[in-house]
Amino acid sequence: MALFFVVPALALAQSRVGILVQEMGRSQAQAIKGLSEELKRIGYQERKNLIIETRNVKGNRAALQPAAGELLRQKVNLIFTTGTSATRAAIAASKDIPIVFVHPSDPIAAGLIKSAKEPTRNLTGVAAYAAQTTEKRLVLFKEIMPGLKKILVFFDANNSFSRDNLKLAEAAAKTLGLQVSSYGIKSTDELKTTVASLRSENGAGIFQIADDLFESEADFLFETAREKKLPTMFNEEAWAINGALAAYGPSYLEMGRQAARLIDRIIKGEKPESLPVERASKFDLTLNYRTATFIGLRFPEEMLKKAEKVIR
């Protein structure tokens, strides 16, 4: 007796996945690497049963919308995005094409979805909810620097998202018995002037909260902090690689793998709205040994063992 199986048409055909990226930094590159590795592991082979179309606008936000339209003209079956701006551009481009995102923070606060359990019609993905790791990062900061008494926090005074992140940092610091000195800034010039005026202070360290204005001058901050012997704690591996003393944040490689499994399910016929947004499953501690040596700090041995990566 012959047996017949119904296989979704999309799974039978060569699938086309579009990738939309605002800027190809390390986090984005790691997410795409994880995506590609996991799709390959599942059984997809480029140019055989999978075509990948990538559009990287190299930091030009104005180019995201045209790039999203270009992917649609390439007849992609699905769009994979990294970050808020790229995801919004994909949402604006189509209400029908499935979109799978990787997001560092809370997609609800970013206005991408209404609820983690109720994604929009054509949207799902993986989110790290970075703000929720604030207390964990502070705990690690204290373990790295047992004499920590005060955190210095910079934030964009004009950004409500940044102000909310400051409140989370203040609440976590209070729980841990740490003082907070916050600096509301409104421009890069004001940021540079304020950072340059800081004095080296025993027991003080710079604690980053997610803030585009602050992060836009990260290189200047790392250089100045080293000169002033100030330790710095950030929220993603890439920052520690670039010069922060330490970082604790999501593994974008693993988030990319999670996204690949969602993409596979969509290709095989499931609807994005039936797939709740997933939380990032892996968080890593990265330590910069060179920065520690420069500012005269010695990492406790247990922290070196705990770290996923040590930059030497």
N, C-alpha and C positions, 0 to 999 in steps of 0.2 A: 504494500500500500504506500503510495507516494505521500510525503509530508510537505506541506507548503508553509513557509514562514513569511509574514508580512514585515518588511524592513522599511523604515522611513526613507523616502526618496532622497533626502539630503545625505543620508549615510551611504547610499549607493553611488552617488555622484562624487566628482572631485569637489571638495569643499574649499571655499575661499574665505580666509580670515584676514580682516584688515586690522592693522595695529596703528593707533593714533597716539603720538607722543609729542608733548610740548618741547621737551629738551631731554637729550639722551645722557643723563647723569648716571652715576653708578647704580642708584636705586632702580631706575628705569631699566638699565641694562641687565641688572640681576633678575628683575621680574620677567623680562622677555626671555632670558636664558632659562629660567625655571620653567616658563611656559613651553618653550621649544623642547626641552629635555623630556618633560612629562608627556607632551603630545607624541613624541617619538616612542617613548616607553609604552604608551597605550597602543601604538600601532600605526600612527600617521607618518607618512613619508612625503616630504616635500617633492613637488612635481609629479607625484604618483596619485595619491588620494588627497593631497592638501597643497593649496597655493597660499602663500602668505604675502600680503601687500603691506609694506610699512611706510608710514608717512611721519617724518620727524621734522617739525617746523623750526627746530633749533632756537627755541626761546621766543619766537615771534608769535605771541598770542593771537594777533590779528589774522594770522595765516591758518589757525586751527579750523575755522569754519569752512574755508575753501578746501582744505585738505580732507575734511570729513566728507564733503560733497564729491571729491575726487574718488574716494574709496567707494562711495555708493555707485558711481559711474563704472567702477571696475567690477560691479555685480558681486560684492562680497556678501557672504551669507551671515556674517557676524563681525562686530567691531570690538576689539580689545583695547582698553584705554588705561593710562596710568595718570593719576592725579585729577584734581577737580576741574581745571580748565578744559582739558582734553575730553573728559567725560561729558561736561556740559555742551561742548561743541558737537559731540556725537548725538546727544539727546536732541539738540536743536535740529540736527540734520535729518533725523528719522524717528518716527514713533513706532515703526514696525520692525526694522532690523534689530535683532538681539544685540545687546551691549553687555559686555562683561568687563568690570573695572577692577583695578587694584588701587586701594585708597589708603593713605597713611593714617587718616584720622577718622572722625565720625561722619559717615555719609549722610546721616540725618541732619546734623548741625550744618553740614555743607549744602543742604537743600537738594541733595540728589535723590533721596528717597524719603518716604513718610515714616516708614517703620522697617526695622531689620527683618521682620516677619512678613511684611507686605510690600515687597519691591514694586516699582512701577511696571507697567505692562511689558516693556521690552528690556528691562534692566535688572541685573544682579551682579554679584562680584564678591570680592574679599576685602575686608577693612580691618585696619589695625587698632582703631580707636585709641590713638596714641596718647590722648590726654588722660586716659584711664590708667596709664602706667606712670603717672607723675610721682606718686608716693613710692613706687618701686624704684624709680630712678634716684630719688632722694635717699632711700635706704642704702642703695649701692654706693652713692656718692659719699655717705658717711663711712661706709666700710672701707672705701678706697682711701679716704682722708679722715681718720678717726678724730682729728682735732677740729672738724668742721663745726662752726658755730653760726655762720651767717651765709645766706645765698644772695647773690646780686642778680636781679632779674630785669632784663630789658624787654620792653613791649611797645608796640605801635599804639599810641594813645588815641588814635582816630579809628582803630579797628576793634569792633565789639567782640570778635572772635578772640583776639589777643587779650582783651580785658577779661574775658571769661576764663581763659587759660591761666591768667595771673591769679585769679581767685582760687583756682584749683591748687596752684603751687603754694599759695599762702595757707590754705587749709591743711595741706599735707605737711608743710614746714611746721605749723603749729603743733600738729600731732607728734612730730619728731623733736620738738623743742628747739627748733632753729629760728633765728631771726631772718627777716626778709627786708632787703633794701631794694625797692622797685624804682625803675627809671622809665617814665613814660616819654617816649620820643616821637617826633612828628616828621622827621626827615633824615636822610643819610648823613647830612652835614652835622645835624644835632647829635646823631648817634656817635659819629666819629669823635666829636668834641667831648662828649660825655665819657666815652670809653677811655680816651686819651687822658682825661683828668683823674681817672681812678688811681688810688694808691695801693701799693702792696700792703696787705693786711693779714696778719696771722689768723687762721680760722675762717677765712672768707673764700668763696669760690663762685664763679659765674655759672648759673643754672639756666639753661635755655628752655624757653617754651616756644611752641610752634608759632612763628611770626615771620612773615615774608620780608618785612623791612629789616629786621634784625639779621635774618639769614642772608640777605643780599650783600652784607658786608662781613661775612664770616671770615674771609682770609685776613682782612684787617684786624678783626677781633682776635683771631688766633695768634697773630704776630704780636699784637699789643699785650695780650694776656701772658704770653711767654716772657716778654720783657719785664713785666711787672710781677712775674712769678705767681700768677693767679691760675689755679686749676679750673678747668671747664668741663661741664657735663652736658652732653647733647643727646638727642633722641634717635639718631640713626647712624649706622655703621660708617656711612660715607663721611660724616663729620669727623669721626676719630681718625680716619685715614687721612683727611685733609689737615689735621692739626689739633683737634680737641684732645684733651687728656683722656676722656672716656666717652662712650656712647652706649646706650641701651635702647634697643628698638627692634622692630619686626624684621624677620628674615625675608627680604624681598624675593630671594630665590625660592623659598618655600611658598610664599604668596602666589608667585607665578605658577607653581605646580598646582596649587589649589585651584587657581583660575582655569588651568588647562583641563582639570577634571570637570569643572562646570561647563566649559566649552564642549567637551566630549559629550556630555549629557544633552546639551542643546542640539548639537549636530545629529544626535541619534533620536531626536524627536521631542524632548521635553521642552516646556515653555519656560522662559526666564522667570515669569511670575510665580511659577511653582517651585522655584529654587531660592529659598531665603538667603540673604547676604550672609556669608560666612565670616567668622572672626579669624584673624591671623593665628595660626597654630603654633608658631615658633618665634621666640624673641631671643636676641643674642646680645651679649656684653662684649664690647670691643675696647681694648686698652691701647693707648699709644705710649710705648715705652720711651721713645725718643723725647716726646714732650715732657714726660715725667722726669727724665734725666735732666732736661734743660732747666726745669723749674725747681729742681732739687727735691723731688718727691720720690719715695720708694714705694712701689706697690706691695701690699701685703701678699705673702706667698699664696694664701688661700684665694685671693682675687685673681692671681695669674692662672691658677688651676680652674677657676670658675669661668674665665673668659673664653669665648668662642674663638676670638682672634686677638693676637697681640702684635701690634705694629712695632717692628724693631728697626 
